[in-house]
Amino acid sequence: MGAERVVPAAEFTRNFGRYQTLAQQEAVAVSSRGRITGYVIAAAEYAAFKRFKGSRRSFAAVNLTEEAASAITASPMTRGTIT
């Protein structure tokens, strides 16, 4: 991931078409008063994000059985094994 382009909100508003086109290639960060307040991204990127977000699941550790908790604790953590 390279350096992101940050555009002040006033500039973004004045040149919306330019940044809309640019967002098809890379995310455009929009700032207000020196803080990033949002991003403009391509529709395909947003759709992929929504699919990813919908596929995530989480579990509370408190709901694990003692056996499952022990198995997780004993398992080695190695790089590149998360699927």
LOVO-426062 format. One record per atom (N, C-alpha, C, O): z, y, x; residue in three letters; atom name; chain. Coordinates in Angstrom, 2 decimals. Each point is the difference from the previous one (the first is absolute). Layout:
<atoms>
(atom (Z Y X) "ALA" "CA" "A")
...
</atoms>
This chain:
<atoms>
(atom (0.00 -1.16 0.83) "MET" "N" "A")
(atom (0.00 1.16 -0.83) "MET" "CA" "A")
(atom (0.00 1.23 0.89) "MET" "C" "A")
(atom (0.87 0.14 0.85) "MET" "O" "A")
(atom (-1.83 0.76 -1.04) "GLY" "N" "A")
(atom (-0.12 1.18 0.82) "GLY" "CA" "A")
(atom (0.84 1.14 -0.55) "GLY" "C" "A")
(atom (0.79 -0.16 -0.93) "GLY" "O" "A")
(atom (-0.99 1.34 1.54) "ALA" "N" "A")
(atom (0.69 1.19 -0.48) "ALA" "CA" "A")
(atom (-0.51 0.35 -1.39) "ALA" "C" "A")
(atom (-1.21 -0.01 -0.24) "ALA" "O" "A")
(atom (2.11 0.33 -0.65) "GLU" "N" "A")
(atom (-0.43 0.32 -1.35) "GLU" "CA" "A")
(atom (-0.34 1.48 -0.11) "GLU" "C" "A")
(atom (0.56 0.84 0.71) "GLU" "O" "A")
(atom (-1.46 -0.54 -1.61) "ARG" "N" "A")
(atom (-0.40 1.37 -0.25) "ARG" "CA" "A")
(atom (0.96 0.59 -1.02) "ARG" "C" "A")
(atom (0.17 -0.55 -1.09) "ARG" "O" "A")
(atom (0.47 1.66 1.43) "VAL" "N" "A")
(atom (0.92 0.69 -0.90) "VAL" "CA" "A")
(atom (-0.64 1.33 -0.39) "VAL" "C" "A")
(atom (-0.39 0.78 0.86) "VAL" "O" "A")
(atom (0.30 -0.54 -2.16) "VAL" "N" "A")
(atom (-0.66 1.20 -0.52) "VAL" "CA" "A")
(atom (0.99 0.75 -0.89) "VAL" "C" "A")
(atom (0.63 -0.60 -0.87) "VAL" "O" "A")
(atom (-0.48 1.91 1.09) "PRO" "N" "A")
(atom (0.87 0.78 -0.89) "PRO" "CA" "A")
(atom (-0.56 -0.02 -1.43) "PRO" "C" "A")
(atom (-1.21 -0.04 -0.20) "PRO" "O" "A")
(atom (2.10 0.07 -0.78) "ALA" "N" "A")
(atom (-0.40 -0.08 -1.41) "ALA" "CA" "A")
(atom (-1.01 1.07 -0.38) "ALA" "C" "A")
(atom (-0.94 -0.28 -0.74) "ALA" "O" "A")
(atom (1.11 1.50 1.22) "ALA" "N" "A")
(atom (-0.93 1.08 -0.34) "ALA" "CA" "A")
(atom (-1.41 -0.31 0.52) "ALA" "C" "A")
(atom (-0.98 0.20 -0.72) "ALA" "O" "A")
(atom (0.89 -0.70 1.94) "GLU" "N" "A")
(atom (-1.30 -0.39 0.58) "GLU" "CA" "A")
(atom (-0.59 -1.15 -0.79) "GLU" "C" "A")
(atom (-1.20 -0.01 -0.28) "GLU" "O" "A")
(atom (2.02 -0.96 -0.09) "PHE" "N" "A")
(atom (-0.46 -1.15 -0.77) "PHE" "CA" "A")
(atom (-0.59 0.46 -1.34) "PHE" "C" "A")
(atom (-1.05 -0.48 -0.42) "PHE" "O" "A")
(atom (1.73 1.41 -0.24) "THR" "N" "A")
(atom (-0.46 0.52 -1.29) "THR" "CA" "A")
(atom (-1.33 0.74 0.14) "THR" "C" "A")
(atom (-0.91 -0.18 -0.81) "THR" "O" "A")
(atom (0.81 1.02 1.84) "ARG" "N" "A")
(atom (-1.23 0.77 0.21) "ARG" "CA" "A")
(atom (-1.20 -0.88 0.32) "ARG" "C" "A")
(atom (-1.13 0.32 -0.38) "ARG" "O" "A")
(atom (1.36 -1.41 1.07) "ASN" "N" "A")
(atom (-1.09 -0.86 0.46) "ASN" "CA" "A")
(atom (0.16 -1.43 -0.50) "ASN" "C" "A")
(atom (-0.17 -0.96 0.75) "ASN" "O" "A")
(atom (0.51 0.81 -2.02) "PHE" "N" "A")
(atom (0.27 -1.31 -0.58) "PHE" "CA" "A")
(atom (-1.13 -0.99 0.24) "PHE" "C" "A")
(atom (0.25 -1.14 0.40) "PHE" "O" "A")
(atom (-1.49 1.55 -0.65) "GLY" "N" "A")
(atom (-1.14 -0.90 0.17) "GLY" "CA" "A")
(atom (-0.10 -0.56 1.41) "GLY" "C" "A")
(atom (-0.30 -1.18 0.18) "GLY" "O" "A")
(atom (0.54 2.03 0.80) "ARG" "N" "A")
(atom (-0.05 -0.44 1.41) "ARG" "CA" "A")
(atom (1.03 -1.09 0.26) "ARG" "C" "A")
(atom (-0.31 -1.02 0.62) "ARG" "O" "A")
(atom (1.54 1.24 -1.08) "TYR" "N" "A")
(atom (1.06 -0.98 0.27) "TYR" "CA" "A")
(atom (-0.13 -1.24 -0.88) "TYR" "C" "A")
(atom (0.43 -1.09 0.39) "TYR" "O" "A")
(atom (-1.01 1.24 -1.55) "GLN" "N" "A")
(atom (-0.28 -1.15 -0.85) "GLN" "CA" "A")
(atom (-1.00 -0.93 0.70) "GLN" "C" "A")
(atom (0.16 -1.22 -0.02) "GLN" "O" "A")
(atom (-1.17 1.81 0.63) "THR" "N" "A")
(atom (-0.98 -0.79 0.75) "THR" "CA" "A")
(atom (0.64 -0.62 1.24) "THR" "C" "A")
(atom (-0.23 -1.18 0.28) "THR" "O" "A")
(atom (1.02 1.94 0.44) "LEU" "N" "A")
(atom (0.67 -0.49 1.21) "LEU" "CA" "A")
(atom (0.94 -1.16 -0.33) "LEU" "C" "A")
(atom (0.14 -0.93 0.79) "LEU" "O" "A")
(atom (0.50 0.98 -1.95) "ALA" "N" "A")
(atom (0.94 -1.05 -0.40) "ALA" "CA" "A")
(atom (-0.68 -1.35 -0.19) "ALA" "C" "A")
(atom (0.67 -1.02 -0.05) "ALA" "O" "A")
(atom (-1.99 1.01 -0.05) "GLN" "N" "A")
(atom (-0.72 -1.27 -0.10) "GLN" "CA" "A")
(atom (0.03 -0.75 1.33) "GLN" "C" "A")
(atom (-0.18 -1.22 0.03) "GLN" "O" "A")
(atom (0.40 1.94 1.08) "GLN" "N" "A")
(atom (0.06 -0.62 1.32) "GLN" "CA" "A")
(atom (1.42 -0.14 0.55) "GLN" "C" "A")
(atom (0.29 -0.95 0.73) "GLN" "O" "A")
(atom (0.59 1.89 -1.08) "GLU" "N" "A")
(atom (1.36 -0.01 0.54) "GLU" "CA" "A")
(atom (0.94 0.72 -0.95) "GLU" "C" "A")
(atom (-0.43 0.84 -0.79) "GLU" "O" "A")
(atom (1.69 -1.17 0.86) "ALA" "N" "A")
(atom (0.99 0.68 -0.83) "ALA" "CA" "A")
(atom (0.14 1.45 0.43) "ALA" "C" "A")
(atom (-0.05 0.31 1.19) "ALA" "O" "A")
(atom (0.23 0.56 -2.16) "VAL" "N" "A")
(atom (0.21 1.42 0.27) "VAL" "CA" "A")
(atom (1.40 0.35 -0.50) "VAL" "C" "A")
(atom (0.30 -0.13 -1.19) "VAL" "O" "A")
(atom (0.55 0.58 2.10) "ALA" "N" "A")
(atom (1.35 0.41 -0.37) "ALA" "CA" "A")
(atom (-0.04 1.45 -0.44) "ALA" "C" "A")
(atom (-0.62 0.84 0.67) "ALA" "O" "A")
(atom (1.27 -0.53 -1.78) "VAL" "N" "A")
(atom (0.05 1.36 -0.52) "VAL" "CA" "A")
(atom (1.43 0.51 0.19) "VAL" "C" "A")
(atom (0.96 -0.66 -0.39) "VAL" "O" "A")
(atom (-0.84 1.85 1.00) "SER" "N" "A")
(atom (1.33 0.54 0.28) "SER" "CA" "A")
(atom (0.24 1.28 -0.78) "SER" "C" "A")
(atom (-0.92 0.72 -0.37) "SER" "O" "A")
(atom (2.19 -0.47 0.15) "SER" "N" "A")
(atom (0.44 1.24 -0.63) "SER" "CA" "A")
(atom (1.25 0.46 0.73) "SER" "C" "A")
(atom (0.98 -0.74 0.10) "SER" "O" "A")
(atom (-1.03 1.96 0.40) "ARG" "N" "A")
(atom (1.13 0.56 0.75) "ARG" "CA" "A")
(atom (0.42 -0.88 1.16) "ARG" "C" "A")
(atom (1.19 -0.15 0.29) "ARG" "O" "A")
(atom (-2.19 -0.43 0.38) "GLY" "N" "A")
(atom (0.26 -0.80 1.20) "GLY" "CA" "A")
(atom (0.41 -1.44 -0.25) "GLY" "C" "A")
(atom (0.24 -0.74 0.96) "GLY" "O" "A")
(atom (-0.15 0.32 -2.22) "ARG" "N" "A")
(atom (0.38 -1.37 -0.32) "ARG" "CA" "A")
(atom (-1.15 -0.71 -0.68) "ARG" "C" "A")
(atom (-0.68 0.59 -0.84) "ARG" "O" "A")
(atom (0.44 -1.85 1.20) "ILE" "N" "A")
(atom (-1.04 -0.78 -0.68) "ILE" "CA" "A")
(atom (0.50 -0.34 -1.39) "ILE" "C" "A")
(atom (1.07 -0.59 -0.17) "ILE" "O" "A")
(atom (-1.86 0.99 -0.83) "THR" "N" "A")
(atom (0.41 -0.23 -1.39) "THR" "CA" "A")
(atom (-0.83 -1.07 -0.69) "THR" "C" "A")
(atom (0.34 -0.43 -1.10) "THR" "O" "A")
(atom (-1.43 0.01 1.72) "GLY" "N" "A")
(atom (-0.82 -1.04 -0.60) "GLY" "CA" "A")
(atom (-1.17 -0.36 0.87) "GLY" "C" "A")
(atom (-0.24 0.61 1.04) "GLY" "O" "A")
(atom (-0.49 -1.62 -1.47) "TYR" "N" "A")
(atom (-1.18 -0.48 0.72) "TYR" "CA" "A")
(atom (-1.15 -0.16 -0.98) "TYR" "C" "A")
(atom (0.21 -0.35 -1.16) "TYR" "O" "A")
(atom (-1.41 0.59 1.64) "VAL" "N" "A")
(atom (-1.21 -0.28 -0.77) "VAL" "CA" "A")
(atom (-0.69 -1.14 0.72) "VAL" "C" "A")
(atom (-0.28 0.09 1.20) "VAL" "O" "A")
(atom (0.00 -1.16 -1.94) "ILE" "N" "A")
(atom (-0.66 -1.18 0.57) "ILE" "CA" "A")
(atom (-1.14 -0.43 -0.91) "ILE" "C" "A")
(atom (-0.07 0.41 -1.16) "ILE" "O" "A")
(atom (-0.80 -1.22 1.68) "ALA" "N" "A")
(atom (-1.12 -0.52 -0.77) "ALA" "CA" "A")
(atom (0.50 -0.88 -1.13) "ALA" "C" "A")
(atom (1.05 -0.63 0.11) "ALA" "O" "A")
(atom (-1.81 0.59 -1.20) "ALA" "N" "A")
(atom (0.37 -0.82 -1.17) "ALA" "CA" "A")
(atom (0.16 -1.47 0.39) "ALA" "C" "A")
(atom (0.91 -0.67 -0.50) "ALA" "O" "A")
(atom (-1.77 0.17 1.38) "ALA" "N" "A")
(atom (0.09 -1.41 0.42) "ALA" "CA" "A")
(atom (1.30 -0.26 0.76) "ALA" "C" "A")
(atom (0.60 -1.07 -0.15) "ALA" "O" "A")
(atom (-0.17 2.02 0.97) "GLU" "N" "A")
(atom (1.27 -0.14 0.73) "GLU" "CA" "A")
(atom (1.17 -0.02 -0.96) "GLU" "C" "A")
(atom (0.93 -0.79 0.17) "GLU" "O" "A")
(atom (-0.97 1.65 -1.17) "TYR" "N" "A")
(atom (1.08 0.04 -0.99) "TYR" "CA" "A")
(atom (0.06 -1.31 -0.79) "TYR" "C" "A")
(atom (1.08 -0.53 -0.25) "TYR" "O" "A")
(atom (-2.25 0.01 -0.14) "ALA" "N" "A")
(atom (-0.05 -1.27 -0.73) "ALA" "CA" "A")
(atom (0.58 -1.13 0.85) "ALA" "C" "A")
(atom (0.74 -0.85 -0.51) "ALA" "O" "A")
(atom (-1.06 0.83 1.81) "ALA" "N" "A")
(atom (0.54 -1.03 0.90) "ALA" "CA" "A")
(atom (1.52 0.14 0.12) "ALA" "C" "A")
(atom (0.72 -1.00 0.02) "ALA" "O" "A")
(atom (-0.25 2.24 0.05) "PHE" "N" "A")
(atom (1.44 0.24 0.06) "PHE" "CA" "A")
(atom (0.70 -0.51 -1.26) "PHE" "C" "A")
(atom (1.04 -0.65 0.09) "PHE" "O" "A")
(atom (-1.62 0.92 -1.25) "LYS" "N" "A")
(atom (0.58 -0.46 -1.26) "LYS" "CA" "A")
(atom (0.05 -1.53 -0.06) "LYS" "C" "A")
(atom (0.98 -0.57 -0.47) "LYS" "O" "A")
(atom (-2.05 -0.08 0.95) "ARG" "N" "A")
(atom (0.00 -1.47 0.03) "ARG" "CA" "A")
(atom (1.11 -0.52 0.91) "ARG" "C" "A")
(atom (0.73 -0.92 -0.36) "ARG" "O" "A")
(atom (-0.61 1.52 1.55) "PHE" "N" "A")
(atom (1.04 -0.40 0.95) "PHE" "CA" "A")
(atom (1.39 0.21 -0.60) "PHE" "C" "A")
(atom (0.85 -0.89 0.06) "PHE" "O" "A")
(atom (-0.63 2.07 -0.62) "LYS" "N" "A")
(atom (1.30 0.32 -0.57) "LYS" "CA" "A")
(atom (0.36 -0.96 -1.14) "LYS" "C" "A")
(atom (1.15 -0.40 -0.13) "LYS" "O" "A")
(atom (-2.13 0.03 -0.67) "GLY" "N" "A")
(atom (0.24 -0.92 -1.10) "GLY" "CA" "A")
(atom (0.27 -1.42 0.45) "GLY" "C" "A")
(atom (0.61 -0.78 -0.73) "GLY" "O" "A")
(atom (-1.05 0.43 1.94) "SER" "N" "A")
(atom (0.18 -1.37 0.49) "SER" "CA" "A")
(atom (1.31 -0.20 0.76) "SER" "C" "A")
(atom (0.38 -1.13 0.29) "SER" "O" "A")
(atom (0.31 2.22 0.03) "ARG" "N" "A")
(atom (1.26 -0.12 0.74) "ARG" "CA" "A")
(atom (1.11 -0.51 -0.90) "ARG" "C" "A")
(atom (0.06 0.32 -1.18) "ARG" "O" "A")
(atom (0.81 -1.13 1.76) "ARG" "N" "A")
(atom (1.17 -0.48 -0.71) "ARG" "CA" "A")
(atom (1.21 0.17 0.90) "ARG" "C" "A")
(atom (-0.11 -0.07 1.22) "ARG" "O" "A")
(atom (1.23 0.30 -1.81) "SER" "N" "A")
(atom (1.24 0.09 0.78) "SER" "CA" "A")
(atom (1.07 -0.85 -0.66) "SER" "C" "A")
(atom (-0.04 -0.27 -1.20) "SER" "O" "A")
(atom (0.98 -0.13 2.01) "PHE" "N" "A")
(atom (1.09 -0.85 -0.46) "PHE" "CA" "A")
(atom (1.31 0.55 0.53) "PHE" "C" "A")
(atom (0.05 0.51 1.12) "PHE" "O" "A")
(atom (0.98 -0.61 -1.89) "ALA" "N" "A")
(atom (1.32 0.44 0.44) "ALA" "CA" "A")
(atom (0.66 -1.13 0.77) "ALA" "C" "A")
(atom (0.05 -1.15 -0.46) "ALA" "O" "A")
(atom (0.46 1.47 1.63) "ALA" "N" "A")
(atom (0.66 -1.02 0.83) "ALA" "CA" "A")
(atom (1.20 -0.61 -0.71) "ALA" "C" "A")
(atom (0.33 -1.16 0.24) "ALA" "O" "A")
(atom (0.30 1.91 -1.10) "VAL" "N" "A")
(atom (1.16 -0.50 -0.72) "VAL" "CA" "A")
(atom (-0.38 -1.17 -0.92) "VAL" "C" "A")
(atom (0.87 -0.80 -0.36) "VAL" "O" "A")
(atom (-2.14 0.70 -0.03) "ASN" "N" "A")
(atom (-0.45 -1.08 -0.88) "ASN" "CA" "A")
(atom (-0.40 -1.27 0.74) "ASN" "C" "A")
(atom (-0.35 -1.00 -0.63) "ASN" "O" "A")
(atom (0.38 1.02 1.97) "LEU" "N" "A")
(atom (-0.35 -1.19 0.77) "LEU" "CA" "A")
(atom (1.11 -1.03 -0.06) "LEU" "C" "A")
(atom (1.18 0.33 -0.08) "LEU" "O" "A")
(atom (-1.58 -1.58 0.14) "THR" "N" "A")
(atom (1.01 -1.06 0.14) "THR" "CA" "A")
(atom (0.54 0.07 1.42) "THR" "C" "A")
(atom (-0.64 0.57 0.89) "THR" "O" "A")
(atom (1.79 -1.16 -0.67) "GLU" "N" "A")
(atom (0.58 -0.03 1.35) "GLU" "CA" "A")
(atom (-0.94 -0.71 0.97) "GLU" "C" "A")
(atom (-0.14 0.40 1.15) "GLU" "O" "A")
(atom (-0.50 -1.46 -1.64) "GLU" "N" "A")
(atom (-0.95 -0.77 0.82) "GLU" "CA" "A")
(atom (-1.20 0.85 0.41) "GLU" "C" "A")
(atom (-0.41 -0.01 1.16) "GLU" "O" "A")
(atom (-0.15 0.75 -2.10) "ALA" "N" "A")
(atom (-1.15 0.86 0.31) "ALA" "CA" "A")
(atom (0.39 1.11 0.96) "ALA" "C" "A")
(atom (-0.75 0.30 0.93) "ALA" "O" "A")
(atom (1.91 0.30 -1.13) "ALA" "N" "A")
(atom (0.47 1.06 0.89) "ALA" "CA" "A")
(atom (0.20 -0.53 1.41) "ALA" "C" "A")
(atom (-0.35 0.68 0.97) "ALA" "O" "A")
(atom (0.90 -1.87 -0.84) "SER" "N" "A")
(atom (0.21 -0.61 1.32) "SER" "CA" "A")
(atom (-1.33 -0.31 0.67) "SER" "C" "A")
(atom (-0.15 0.20 1.21) "SER" "O" "A")
(atom (-0.82 -0.69 -1.98) "ALA" "N" "A")
(atom (-1.32 -0.31 0.56) "ALA" "CA" "A")
(atom (-0.68 1.26 0.51) "ALA" "C" "A")
(atom (-0.62 -0.02 1.06) "ALA" "O" "A")
(atom (0.73 1.11 -1.80) "ILE" "N" "A")
(atom (-0.61 1.27 0.43) "ILE" "CA" "A")
(atom (0.69 0.51 1.26) "ILE" "C" "A")
(atom (-0.66 0.44 0.94) "ILE" "O" "A")
(atom (1.97 -0.50 -0.93) "THR" "N" "A")
(atom (0.77 0.46 1.16) "THR" "CA" "A")
(atom (-0.35 -0.80 1.25) "THR" "C" "A")
(atom (-0.07 0.56 1.09) "THR" "O" "A")
(atom (-0.16 -1.86 -1.24) "ALA" "N" "A")
(atom (-0.28 -0.87 1.14) "ALA" "CA" "A")
(atom (-1.45 0.07 0.45) "ALA" "C" "A")
(atom (-0.31 -0.43 1.12) "ALA" "O" "A")
(atom (-0.59 0.95 -1.94) "SER" "N" "A")
(atom (-1.42 0.00 0.36) "SER" "CA" "A")
(atom (-0.31 1.05 1.06) "SER" "C" "A")
(atom (0.56 1.10 -0.03) "SER" "O" "A")
(atom (-1.45 -1.44 0.97) "PRO" "N" "A")
(atom (-0.35 0.97 1.05) "PRO" "CA" "A")
(atom (-0.96 1.06 -0.55) "PRO" "C" "A")
(atom (-0.82 -0.27 -0.87) "PRO" "O" "A")
(atom (0.95 1.47 1.39) "MET" "N" "A")
(atom (-0.92 1.07 -0.37) "MET" "CA" "A")
(atom (-1.05 0.11 1.10) "MET" "C" "A")
(atom (0.32 0.32 1.14) "MET" "O" "A")
(atom (-1.55 -0.58 -1.50) "THR" "N" "A")
(atom (-1.09 0.11 0.97) "THR" "CA" "A")
(atom (-1.04 0.95 -0.52) "THR" "C" "A")
(atom (-0.21 0.12 -1.21) "THR" "O" "A")
(atom (-0.45 0.56 2.12) "ARG" "N" "A")
(atom (-1.01 0.98 -0.35) "ARG" "CA" "A")
(atom (-1.22 -0.70 -0.64) "ARG" "C" "A")
(atom (-0.43 -1.06 0.44) "ARG" "O" "A")
(atom (-0.10 1.70 -1.49) "GLY" "N" "A")
(atom (-1.25 -0.47 -0.59) "GLY" "CA" "A")
(atom (0.11 -1.16 -0.96) "GLY" "C" "A")
(atom (-1.02 -0.62 -0.30) "GLY" "O" "A")
(atom (2.22 0.31 -0.21) "THR" "N" "A")
(atom (0.11 -1.15 -0.89) "THR" "CA" "A")
(atom (0.15 0.41 -1.46) "THR" "C" "A")
(atom (0.06 -0.86 -0.88) "THR" "O" "A")
(atom (-0.01 2.16 0.60) "ILE" "N" "A")
(atom (0.13 0.44 -1.39) "ILE" "CA" "A")
(atom (-1.36 -0.10 -0.69) "ILE" "C" "A")
(atom (-1.01 0.45 0.53) "ILE" "O" "A")
(atom (1.02 -1.05 -1.71) "THR" "N" "A")
(atom (-1.26 -0.11 -0.75) "THR" "CA" "A")
(atom (0.13 0.66 -1.34) "THR" "C" "A")
(atom (-0.96 0.00 -0.78) "THR" "O" "A")
</atoms>
